[in-house]
Amino acid sequence: MEFMRRIEDASIFISEKSKKVDSSGIRKVFDLAQKIEDPINLSIGQPDFDVPNDIKKEAIKAIEMGFNKYTITQGIDPLREKLADFINKKKGTKYTKDDCLITSGVSGGIALFLMSILDEDDEIIIFDPYFVMYKHLTNLFGGKPVIIDTYPNFSLSDKKREIESKITEKTKAIVINSPSNPTGKVLSKEDIFTVYEIAKSNNLLVVSDEIYDEFVYDVEFFSIASIYPDGTVLLGGFSKTYAMTGWRVGYAFGPYAIIKEMIKLQQYTFVCAPSFAQYASIKALDYDMSEYIKSYKMKRDMVFEGLKDNFDIVKPEGAFYIFPSPKGISVSVEEFVNKCISEGVLIIPGNVFSERNTHFRLSFAASDKTIEKGIEKINKVYKMFH
């Protein structure tokens, strides 16, 4: 008998794993933005400066010289060699190029790492608030996100007992993100050592997302890779520091067995990072971005000072996000955010990044004028509800 199926509703084919992944709340705000004329956009996590000209020229040169084909899966040797030296000097590690994989952005690195280690129902410890991909990709690849609340100060050093209580025989790894998206929190040495001691004593991997490591203000950045090299997969990239968000070049350093597996899986997924952008990234590592970082510290101060009277805020120590909670308003944060958006200010509701819905994320990766206008309107909306 011939088997026949009539497709009347294609949604019947959607996998249960895929259904566990929510459409990004950030994308929903982007969709709303299309309906607003001249919005004040404080939603997007993308530097407001362009790729420096010297780096652009290197990309153009690579294209014109014919570097437009596939590269080897793990990335070109000159970039991996230079990156290893760069990271070792900066973070006190001892990597070689063989410990390195060039990924399609940090997002690609997160996906490859989780695919490499997760069996069905394996557990990943994630700290709340979190970058959206950690939870959803863990679900997508069959794992179980174990969420640990870090409110109100987003520190980890006082969470040791709680973290230890959540570890089971199914726990595979702990995810940390410093500086953090969405809070701007930079984990202290004490925070890092807390994670290190737990991971080492329980034979767990740590994946450390350090994509914002250049955007650090007032405090010292400390990488767990410097003290736990055998158990850490360090992720970073060029998107934020050099405004190369669309070029999709990231990197992963870590234990050879994990990196080797990630390379194998990249063959069947991303294939390789864009070739011209890999060559331009070699040039980027020589470029001094300190003036740009200095300007972002000033933007941070502008936002914090402008909002602190009406909002509870942990002052960001890094990245380019701030995570405020309105003081004593008469409506939910969701209603507050929707009102801001209707007034033309694009911000992201906190439940996109959290199991709570008490805060919102604002990106200060914008011009000073845009930030000033945004602060004025957000405070205006606050007064409507207070």
N, C-alpha and C positions, 0 to 999 in steps of 0.2 A: 504494500500500500504506500502510495506516495505521501510523504509528510508535508503538510501545508500549514503555514502560519500567516495570519493576516495581521499586519502591524497597524493597529488603530491608535495605540498610545505607546510611543517609544519609551516612555518613562518606566515601563515594566521591566526594561532591561538594565536599569541603573542598579549598580551593586550596593549592598548594604554598607560596605566600607565608604563608598563615595557619599552616601547619604549622611554619614557622620560628620562630614566636612561642611561647615556653614560657608555660604558665600561671604566673602570678606566685607565687614562693615565699612572698611575704608573705601572699597569699590562702590558701595551704596552711596556714600557721601560724594564720590566723584560723579556718579550718575545724577545726583541732585544738582551738582554744580553746573551741569549742562543747561539747566533750566533757569539759572540765575545770571542776570546780566552783570558783568564786571564784579565777580565775587572777591571778597578778601580771603585769600586761600591760605589758611594756617593748618591745613590738614596733611599736606604731603611731606613725606620724609625724603626730600631731595634737596641738595644744596642749591641756593639761589644764584651762585656764581657758575660760570661755564668752565668747561675743561680748559686749563691753561694752554695758551697758544703753542708753546714748545711741544707739548704732548700731542696736540692736534696735528702739528706738522709731522711728528714721528709716525702717527697713524697713517697720514696721507702718503708719506714716503714708503711705508710698508706696503700699502695697497699698490702704489705705482711700481714698486720693485717686484710685484707678483706674489707677495705673501698672502694669498687669498684662498689657499687650499686647506684641507684638513691638516692639523698638526698631529703629532703623536698624542694619544689619549691623555697622558699625564701632564701635558704641557711642554713647551719648548725648554730645552736644557738651559740656555742663557738666562731665562726668567727665573727658573727654579733655583739655579745657583745663586743668582743675585738676591732673590727673596730670602734664601736660607741665611746668607750673610747679614742681610738687613734685619731680619727678625732676631737673629742671635745677638747682634749688637744692641738692639732695642729692648729685648726682653730677657736677656741672660740665659738663652737656651743654647743647645748644641746640635742644631739640626744640620743635615746635609740635603742635597737636592733629592736624594732618594726617599727622604721622609716627606716629600712635598707632592701634592696634586694640585694642578690649576683647575679650578671649577668654574662652572657657569654661574658666577655670583655666589655669595654666601648661601643664598636660598638653595642653589644646587648642591652645595656642600652639606647642608642640613639634610636634604633628601637622601643623598648618597650614604651618609653616615647611618641614618635610621634604617635604610634598606639593608645595609651591611650587617646590622646587629640584631634586628628584631625578628623573633619568631612570634607566633600567635600568642597574644595575651602577655607578652613580656612588658615590663613596666619601666617607664621613664619618669624620673622625678623632675618636676617643672615648678618654678617659683612664680607665684602670682603677685603682681602683674607680670605678664609674659608677652613676648613677641608672638603674633598670631600664628605663625607657622609651626611652632613647637607642638602645640596641642593637636592641631588638625592633621599635620603630617604623621604624628605618632598614631592617631586613629586610622589614617588612610593605610598605613603599612601594617596594620593588624595589632599594634601595641596598645598599651593602656597608659594614658597620662595620669600621673599621680600628682595632684596639685597641692602645693603648700603655700598658704597665705603668708605674705610678708608685711602686710599693713601694720602700723601706720608709717614706719620709717624705711621700709624696704631693705632692711639689713638682714643678714643671715647668721651672724655670730650668736644671737640669742635664740636661734631656732634649732640648735643642735639636737636636743632631745626629741623634738617633733620630727625632724628629718629621720633620725635613727628609728623612730617608732614606725615609720612608713616603709622601711626597707623589708622586702620579703625575698624568698628564693627566686622570684621572677624579676626582681629589679636588675636592670642592665646598666643604667647610666643616670647621671645627674646633668642637667643642662643649666649653665650659667651664662649670663649676658651682661657684660660690663665694658664700657658704659651701657646703660640699659635703654632700650626702646620698650615701653613708653615713658619711663620715669626720669631718665637722665641720671639715675643712681650709678655711682662708681663704687664697686665693691672694695672695701678696705682690706688691708692685709689680714686682719682678724677674720673677716668674712671668708676670705680665700682659704685661710688655714683651717677654718671650720669645715669647709667642703672637702679639702684635701684629707684631713684626718678621717672623716667619715668614709670617703671613697677608698682610701688606702686600706683601712681596717676591714672593709666589707668587699674588697676586690671589685670595685665598680669603676666603670669608665666615667670620665667627665668630658663633655663637649663644651668648649668655651668659645662663645660667639663674641669676637672682639672687633667687629666691623667699625665701631666708632672710636677706636683706641687713640686716634689723633685728637679727637674732640674732648679734651680733658681740661677742666678749669679748677684751680685752687688746690687740688689734691694730687697725690702721686698714684699713677696707674701701676698695678701689679698683676702679672699674669700667672695663673696656676701652672702653666706649662713649664715655668722655670723651676718648680719644685716637684712636679709630678709628671715628668715627660713620658714615662712608661704607660701612664693611664689617661693621658689627655689628648683629645683631638682639638687642636686650635684652629678656629675658622676666622678668616679675615678677607679683606678685599680692597678694591680700588674705587668702588662706587661712591662712597661718601666723601673720603678724603680728597679725591681728585675730580669729583662731580661726574664720574664715568658710569653713571647708573645704567644707561642704555647699552653700554659696551659689554656688560656681563663677564667681568673677570674677577674671580675670587680665588682663594687658596685654602688648602687644608694641610696642616702638619700634624704628624702623630706617629704612633707605633706602626712599624712597617707592616704588620699583619693586617691592620685596619686600613691603612692607606692602599695597600695592594688590592684589597677587596673593593674599595671604593673606585679604584682605577678600573677594575674589571667591570663593575656595574655602570661606570660612565660610558664604556664602550657601547652598551646597549640602551643608553638613555640620551645623554647630552652629546655624546661622541667626543667633543672637545670644546674648549672655550674658543671664542672668535679669534682667528689667527692674527689679523692686523692689530687687534686690541692687545694681544699678548706682547707683540713687539713694542707697541707704544707704552706698555706697562713697565718695561725695562727703563725707559726714559723717565717715567713718572717717579720712580724710586729715588731719582736724583733731585727732584723738584722740592724746593722749600715752601711748605704751605703754612708757615707760622703766622703770616699776616692775616690769612683767611681765618685761622683758628682764633686769633686775637679778636677779630671782628665778631665772631660768634659768641665769645665770652661777653662782649658788650651787649649783644642782642639778648643773651640769657639774663643779664642784669636788668635790661629794659623791661622784659616781660615779667620777671619776678617782682620788681618794684611796682610795676603797673597793676598787678593783680593781687598782691599779698594782703591788702586791706579787706578785700571781700571774699577771698578764697583761702582755704587751708592748703598750703603747698610745702612739700619738701623741696628745698632749693636744689635744682639740678647741678650735679658736679661734672657732667659730661654729656655727650651726644648733642642733639639740638631739639629736645622735647621737654615739655613741662607738663605735669599731671595734676592739675588743681581739682579741688572739691569745693563747691559753693558753700558758704557759711549760711546755715539757717534759712534756706529758701523755702517757699510755700508749695513748690512743685517738685516732681522727680527730676533727676539729672537728665533723663531722656527728654523730657519736655523742655528743659532748659536748653539742651543742645539743639533740639529742633527749632526752638525760637531763634537761637543765634543764627542757624542756617537760613531761616526765613528772612532774617535781617541782613543776610549777605555775608556772614562770617562762617567759613567752613572749618569746623573742628570735628573731632572724632569721639563718639561716646565711649566711656571707659570700659563698658562690658565687651567691647571688641577684644580687649587685652586682658580680661579679668573675669573671674566668677562673680565679682561684685559689680554694682552699677552705681557707684558713688562719685566717680571722677570723670574727667574728660581729658583727652590728649590734645595738646596744641603744639604744633611745630613752629619753631622760630627760625627755620630755614627760609627766610623771606627778607625782603628789603625792610630797612628801618621804617620807611613811610607806611608800608603795609602793616607792620607790627603795631605801630602807633594807632592806626585806624582801627585795627582789630581789638586792641586793648580798650579803646574808647567805647566801641560797640558792645563788647562783652560785658563791661561794667554797666553800661546802659541797660542791657537785658537783665543783669543781676538786680538792678534797682526796681525793675518792673515786678519782680517776684519776691522782694524782701520787705 
